[in-house]
Each structure stands twice: as structure tokens, then as C-alpha cells.
Amino acid sequence: MTHRDTTTSPPDLLVTGHYDEREGYTVFRRHGSGNWLITYTLAGQGRYRQPGLTLSANPGDLVLLGPDALHDYAAPAGGRWEFLWAHFHPRPAWFVWWVLPEVGRGLFLVSLRTAAARTRAQQAFETLHADASVDEPLRRELALNGLEEVLLLAARENAAARRVIDPRVREALDLIAGDLAAPHSVASLARAVSLSPSRLAHLFQTEVRGSVGHTILSLRMRQAARLLAFTTRGVGEIAGDIGFNSAFYFSRQFHRRFGMSPRAYRAAAVESGPRTEGHALRTPMEHLPV
């Protein structure tokens, strides 16, 4: 089947909305949207697909798609999908605590289990939508604060779900984090924690919800974001600090994860005025596809 790409808002917009869709609602963007997308399912079920993966979003589920992640999602056959959503660019400081389980390539899922967390997330979404609809700088900042609250709820829920972890996986994670520049591999880490490479790879997929290689890259990118935000080290130096031999390749990977270049990220991090990323927030348009 040949898919035709759904149009999207320009990547410099932050838009929000509340949709209640039936069978026939589909979105497909092979190259993503250029910014982040978050959805929060209120009722019914949404379906997300990537090669080798089909994911159902149920009430209480927060799903995020990275800037260049495949967008292939839809309302179910014969059913409905009611959800809140926002396209956005993160504030740089968010990535210090933004640790979410990645279940696909650039696809993240967190399930809010308690009624209190679900109610709070819905209220935060509705408030940020109201604030983003007003063309006033302080209200725009409040909208970003509301989105930050939603993401903090997700990060806290994920932390609670991951308190119990296989000690060998924890040891491997500590080894990676302790020396990000080292040439870590599945084989070397497996030897260090007395496991076979296949067993360690399986445990990572089960408990970290990602491959060893992807986890290493994620930890390196998080450290890079910190170094860009809080030091004056050059991009090439930072690339070397976290294990990249090529500053160009590092910049490509950084842009893929954060939706902006390392230099643009640093500029946004040090900018002290309102609208940290320099992107406008606009009222969602009636027929804008999510």
C-alpha cells in the first residue's frame, strides 16, 4: 500500500488541540513533523505503527513522537479515539530530567496509572491549550509551563515504574554512564556483568525498553545537552567527551534527537528572555491535521 504524506504545521509552531475521531482518521508522515508531538488518550484507542511494531494508545497513555520519527497513527476500525495533543519544541532544560521509555524509533510511551495523575494531566493539557490560544507573551510562557507539567508527570510515572530493575542491567547502565567516551558494546558490557550478549540484549529490551546501542546513544545525547547548556566547551570537544570521533556525525545525531543543532540548542539554553526557543505559539487552526 502506498501512503501519501499528511501535511503538517511548520516546525516553528506550537499548536494544541482536542480531537474526537472515528474510523477513517489517519495520519502518515514518513519524515515526522520537524517538532515533537505528544498525544494523551482520553477515551477509545489510538493505533501507532512503525516497521515491526504496532502500539495501541489507551485511556491514560501519553505517546510522544520525536521530530523525525515516522508518523503513522489512526483511529481504530469501527471505534473512536478521543485525545489531547500538542506539537511543540522542548525547552532545553527539560532534557535534564526528560527520561522516557522509547518503545520504537523516536516513539515514547508512558501510561499514567492513577486517577489523580490522569486528572492532573488532562487539566494541564486543557490549561495549556487555553493559554496557547491567547496572543500574549506571558500566557504563551504559561502554555509551555503547562506542557512541562505534563512531561514531568510522565517522567515521574516512568521513574516509579522503573524502581525495580535487574541488578546486572543497573550495573551495565552504571558502566555506560561512568565513562560515556568508552567504546562500549553489547559484548564488552556482557562480559563485565557476567552475562551472555544475547541475555543482556534481551534484558535491556525488557527492562530499559530499548537496545544497548540505543541506550548508549541516549545517555550520550543527554550528557551532550548538559554540556552545551552549562559549559562553554566547543561542539568538537563535547563530541569527543562523549565518545564521538566525528563532530559532524555527533551533530547529526544530536539534531535527530532534539530537533535542532548543538549550536542552536546552546543558543536557546543561554537565552534568558521569554520564548526560550524563539518559536511562536499560535492558536490551533480548525482543520490543521495533528
C-alpha positions as CSV (number, residue, x, y, z in Angstrom):
1,M,0.0,0.0,0.0
2,T,1.3,3.4,-1.0
3,H,1.0,6.1,1.7
4,R,0.6,9.8,0.9
5,D,2.1,12.1,3.5
6,T,-0.2,14.1,5.6
7,T,0.5,17.9,5.7
8,T,1.8,19.3,8.9
9,S,2.2,22.6,10.7
10,P,5.6,24.4,10.1
11,P,8.2,23.2,12.7
12,D,8.4,26.7,14.3
13,L,4.8,26.5,15.6
14,L,3.4,25.2,18.9
15,V,-0.2,24.2,18.4
16,T,-2.6,22.3,20.6
17,G,-6.0,20.7,20.3
18,H,-8.6,18.2,21.4
19,Y,-9.8,15.7,18.8
20,D,-12.5,13.1,19.0
21,E,-12.1,11.0,15.8
22,R,-13.7,7.9,14.3
23,E,-12.7,5.2,11.8
24,G,-11.1,6.9,8.8
25,Y,-8.9,9.3,10.7
26,T,-5.3,8.6,9.7
27,V,-2.0,10.4,9.7
28,F,1.1,9.4,7.9
29,R,4.3,11.4,7.7
30,R,7.3,9.4,6.7
31,H,9.8,12.0,7.9
32,G,8.0,13.3,11.0
33,S,6.9,16.8,11.6
34,G,10.1,18.7,12.4
35,N,9.0,19.2,16.0
36,W,7.8,17.0,18.9
37,L,4.2,15.6,19.1
38,I,2.5,14.5,22.3
39,T,-0.9,12.9,22.5
40,Y,-2.9,12.0,25.6
41,T,-5.7,9.5,25.1
42,L,-8.9,10.3,26.9
43,A,-11.2,7.6,25.5
44,G,-11.3,4.9,22.9
45,Q,-8.0,3.8,21.4
46,G,-5.3,5.1,19.0
47,R,-3.1,2.9,16.9
48,Y,0.5,3.7,16.1
49,R,2.6,1.8,13.7
50,Q,6.3,1.5,12.9
51,P,8.2,-1.2,11.0
52,G,7.8,-4.3,13.1
53,L,5.7,-2.5,15.8
54,T,2.0,-1.8,16.4
55,L,1.2,0.1,19.5
56,S,-2.3,0.8,21.0
57,A,-2.8,4.0,23.0
58,N,-5.4,3.5,25.6
59,P,-7.0,6.0,28.1
60,G,-4.3,7.4,30.3
61,D,-1.5,6.8,27.8
62,L,0.9,9.6,26.8
63,V,2.6,9.0,23.5
64,L,5.5,11.2,22.2
65,L,7.0,11.2,18.7
66,G,10.4,12.8,18.1
67,P,11.0,15.4,15.4
68,D,11.9,12.9,12.6
69,A,10.1,9.8,13.9
70,L,7.7,8.1,11.5
71,H,4.1,9.3,12.0
72,D,1.7,6.5,11.2
73,Y,-1.3,6.6,13.5
74,A,-5.1,6.3,13.2
75,A,-8.4,5.8,15.0
76,P,-9.4,2.1,15.2
77,A,-11.6,0.3,12.8
78,G,-15.2,0.6,14.0
79,G,-14.2,2.7,17.0
80,R,-13.2,6.1,18.2
81,W,-10.2,7.9,19.5
82,E,-10.5,11.0,21.8
83,F,-7.3,12.6,22.6
84,L,-5.5,15.9,23.5
85,W,-2.4,16.8,21.6
86,A,0.4,19.4,21.1
87,H,3.1,19.9,18.6
88,F,6.0,21.7,20.3
89,H,9.7,22.4,20.7
90,P,11.0,21.5,24.2
91,R,12.8,24.0,26.4
92,P,16.4,22.9,26.6
93,A,16.4,22.5,30.4
94,W,13.7,19.8,30.1
95,F,16.2,17.2,28.8
96,V,18.0,17.2,32.1
97,W,15.1,15.2,33.6
98,W,13.3,14.0,30.4
99,V,13.8,10.2,30.7
100,L,11.0,8.3,29.0
101,P,10.8,4.7,27.7
102,E,11.4,4.5,24.0
103,V,9.4,1.7,22.5
104,G,10.1,2.5,18.8
105,R,12.4,4.7,16.8
106,G,11.6,8.1,18.3
107,L,8.4,6.7,19.8
108,F,7.9,7.0,23.5
109,L,5.0,5.7,25.7
110,V,4.1,6.3,29.4
111,S,0.9,5.1,31.0
112,L,-0.5,7.2,33.8
113,R,-1.8,4.6,36.2
114,T,-3.6,6.6,38.9
115,A,-6.8,8.6,38.6
116,A,-5.0,11.6,40.2
117,A,-2.2,11.6,37.6
118,R,-4.7,11.2,34.8
119,T,-6.9,14.1,36.0
120,R,-3.9,16.3,36.6
121,A,-2.5,15.6,33.1
122,Q,-5.9,16.4,31.5
123,Q,-6.3,19.6,33.4
124,A,-2.7,20.7,32.5
125,F,-3.5,20.0,28.8
126,E,-6.7,21.9,28.9
127,T,-5.0,24.9,30.6
128,L,-2.1,25.0,28.2
129,H,-4.5,24.9,25.3
130,A,-6.3,27.9,26.7
131,D,-3.1,29.8,27.3
132,A,-1.7,29.0,23.9
133,S,-4.8,30.4,22.3
134,V,-4.1,33.9,23.6
135,D,-1.7,36.1,21.8
136,E,0.1,37.4,24.9
137,P,3.8,36.7,25.8
138,L,3.1,35.7,29.4
139,R,0.2,33.5,28.5
140,R,2.5,31.8,26.0
141,E,5.0,31.1,28.7
142,L,2.2,29.7,30.8
143,A,1.3,27.3,28.0
144,L,4.9,26.0,28.0
145,N,4.7,25.6,31.8
146,G,1.5,23.5,31.3
147,L,3.3,21.3,28.8
148,E,6.2,21.0,31.2
149,E,3.8,19.8,33.9
150,V,2.5,17.0,31.6
151,L,6.0,15.9,30.8
152,L,7.1,16.0,34.4
153,L,4.1,13.7,35.3
154,A,5.3,11.3,32.6
155,A,8.9,11.4,33.8
156,R,7.8,10.7,37.4
157,E,5.5,7.9,36.3
158,N,8.3,6.3,34.3
159,A,10.7,6.6,37.3
160,A,8.2,4.9,39.6
161,A,7.7,2.1,37.1
162,R,11.5,1.5,36.8
163,R,12.4,1.4,40.5
164,V,12.9,-2.4,40.4
165,I,15.5,-3.3,37.8
166,D,17.7,-6.3,37.3
167,P,21.0,-5.5,39.1
168,R,23.0,-6.6,36.1
169,V,21.2,-4.2,33.9
170,R,21.8,-1.5,36.5
171,E,25.5,-2.4,36.6
172,A,25.7,-2.1,32.9
173,L,24.0,1.3,32.9
174,D,26.4,2.5,35.6
175,L,29.3,1.4,33.5
176,I,28.0,3.3,30.5
177,A,27.2,6.4,32.4
178,G,30.5,6.2,34.2
179,D,32.6,6.5,31.0
180,L,30.5,7.7,28.1
181,A,33.5,8.0,25.9
182,A,34.5,4.4,26.2
183,P,33.8,2.1,23.2
184,H,31.0,0.2,24.9
185,S,29.4,-2.7,23.1
186,V,26.9,-5.5,24.0
187,A,29.8,-7.9,24.2
188,S,32.0,-5.8,26.4
189,L,29.2,-4.9,28.8
190,A,28.0,-8.5,28.9
191,R,31.5,-9.7,30.0
192,A,31.6,-7.0,32.7
193,V,28.3,-8.2,34.2
194,S,28.8,-11.9,33.6
195,L,26.1,-12.4,31.1
196,S,25.9,-13.7,27.5
197,P,25.5,-10.9,24.9
198,S,22.1,-12.3,23.9
199,R,20.9,-12.4,27.5
200,L,22.0,-8.8,28.2
201,A,20.4,-7.6,25.0
202,H,17.1,-9.3,26.0
203,L,17.2,-7.8,29.5
204,F,17.7,-4.3,28.0
205,Q,14.8,-4.7,25.7
206,T,12.6,-5.9,28.5
207,E,13.6,-3.5,31.3
208,V,15.0,-0.4,29.5
209,R,12.7,-0.7,26.6
210,G,15.5,-0.2,24.1
211,S,18.6,-1.8,22.7
212,V,22.0,-1.4,24.3
213,G,23.2,0.7,21.4
214,H,20.2,3.0,21.6
215,T,20.6,3.4,25.4
216,I,24.3,4.3,25.0
217,L,23.3,6.9,22.4
218,S,20.5,8.3,24.6
219,L,22.8,8.7,27.6
220,R,25.5,10.4,25.4
221,M,22.9,12.8,24.0
222,R,21.7,13.7,27.4
223,Q,25.2,14.4,28.6
224,A,25.8,16.5,25.5
225,A,22.8,18.6,26.2
226,R,24.0,19.3,29.7
227,L,27.5,20.2,28.5
228,L,26.1,22.5,25.8
229,A,23.8,24.2,28.3
230,F,26.2,24.6,31.3
231,T,29.7,24.8,29.8
232,T,31.5,26.8,27.1
233,R,33.2,23.7,25.6
234,G,33.2,23.6,21.8
235,V,31.0,21.2,19.9
236,G,34.0,19.2,18.8
237,E,35.3,18.9,22.3
238,I,31.9,17.8,23.6
239,A,31.7,15.2,20.8
240,G,35.0,13.7,21.9
241,D,34.0,13.8,25.6
242,I,31.0,11.5,25.0
243,G,32.7,9.1,22.5
244,F,32.2,10.5,19.0
245,N,35.2,10.6,16.7
246,S,33.4,12.9,14.3
247,A,31.8,16.2,15.3
248,F,29.8,16.1,12.1
249,Y,28.2,12.7,13.0
250,F,27.6,13.9,16.5
251,S,25.8,17.0,15.3
252,R,23.6,14.8,13.0
253,Q,22.7,12.5,15.9
254,F,22.0,15.5,18.2
255,H,19.7,17.1,15.6
256,R,17.9,13.8,15.1
257,R,17.1,13.5,18.8
258,F,16.5,17.2,19.8
259,G,15.3,18.7,16.6
260,M,18.0,21.3,16.5
261,S,21.7,21.6,16.0
262,P,24.1,21.6,19.0
263,R,24.8,25.3,18.4
264,A,21.1,26.2,18.2
265,Y,20.5,24.2,21.4
266,R,23.2,26.1,23.2
267,A,21.9,29.5,22.0
268,A,18.4,28.6,23.2
269,A,19.7,27.4,26.5
270,V,21.5,30.7,27.3
271,E,18.8,32.9,26.0
272,S,17.2,34.4,29.2
273,G,14.2,36.2,27.8
274,P,10.7,34.8,27.2
275,R,10.1,32.3,24.4
276,T,13.3,30.4,25.1
277,E,13.4,28.6,21.8
278,G,12.5,31.7,19.8
279,H,9.4,30.0,18.4
280,A,5.9,31.5,18.3
281,L,2.9,29.8,19.8
282,R,-0.2,30.0,17.8
283,T,-3.8,29.2,18.1
284,P,-4.6,25.8,16.6
285,M,-6.4,26.0,13.3
286,E,-9.7,24.3,12.7
287,H,-8.5,21.9,10.0
288,L,-4.9,21.6,10.9
289,P,-4.0,17.8,10.9
290,V,-2.3,16.7,14.0
